[in-house]
Amino acid sequence: MSELHPSIVALVSLAANIAANHPKQGLCQLDKLKQYGVAQEQIDAVIEIARHIRDEAGQSLDASFDDARGLESVKAKLSSIPVAGEACCTPTPGGQSCC
């Protein structure tokens, strides 16, 4: 089995920490990524995608909870959130694809 390059591992770890709302936020990965020579634009793109996935997941959970409570105001929210069988996610506000 081939090993992943350390820069890829650091990018994945950074994204996972952000998306999971980990208290350490993947901050230690930033120094590693700079040491590996990863461009700031690439780091910024990963951060944007991870934040978008985290925020989209939170919105989906909130909408499902509100829907279970019978709140009519969430119907519009639910209709804008992708469900199984639809697109895997919506683009980030900056236009980054997360699929």
N, C-alpha and C positions, 0 to 999 in steps of 0.2 A: 504494500500500500504506500502511495506517495504521500509525503508530508506537505501540509500547506505552508506557504511562505509565512514567516512571522508577521509580515505587514498585513496579510489577509486575516490572520488570526486576530491581530489587534483591531482591525476594522470591524470584524464580526463581533468581537467582544464589546467594542465601543457601542455599536448599534444595539446589541442585546441589552446592555446596561441601561441605555437611554429608553428603549422601548419598554423595558420591564420596570421603569421608575426605580431602579436600584439606587439606594442612598449614595453610593460612591460615584454614580453617574458615568463611570468609565473614564474619569479624569486622568487616571494614571496611563491610560492608553494614548492620550494625546502626545505626551513626551516620547513614547515609543514610536509613534507614527512619524513624528518629526525626525527622529533619529534614523528611521528607515528611509527617509527621503520622500515620503508620501506628500503629494502636493496639497496645499491648504484647500484648494478648490474641491479636491476629492474628499477630504475630511469633511468639509462643509456640506457636500452633497449627502454623505452618509448620515450626518447629524440631522439634516433636513428630512430625509426619508424615515429615519428612526423615530423622530418626533411626530411625524405625520401618522405613522402606524400606531404609535402609542395613543395619540389623540383620537384617531379613528376608532380604536378599540374601546376607549373610554366613552365616546359618544354612543357607540353601539350598545354597550352595557347599560348606560344611563337610559337610553331609549327603550330597551327591553324591560328594564325595571319599571319605568313610568307606564309602559304599555300594560304590564301585568297589574299595575295599580288602577288601570282603567282611565288614565288621563287622555283625553281627546287631543290635547295640544301636541302630543308627541307623534301623531300620525304623519305629519309632514317630515319630522326628523327621520322616522323609520323608512319612509319612502326614498330618502336620499342616501341611505346606507346600503352598500352592496350586500346581498345575501348569497347563500350557497347557489352555485350555478351561474352567477353573474360575474362581472369583472372581479379580479382578486383584490383590487383596491383602486381608489381614485388617485389621480396625480396629486403631488404636493402643491401648495400654493405657488411655489416657485417653478412648477412645471416638471419636476423630477418624477419619473416613473418608478414605482416601487414594486413592479411586477417583472 
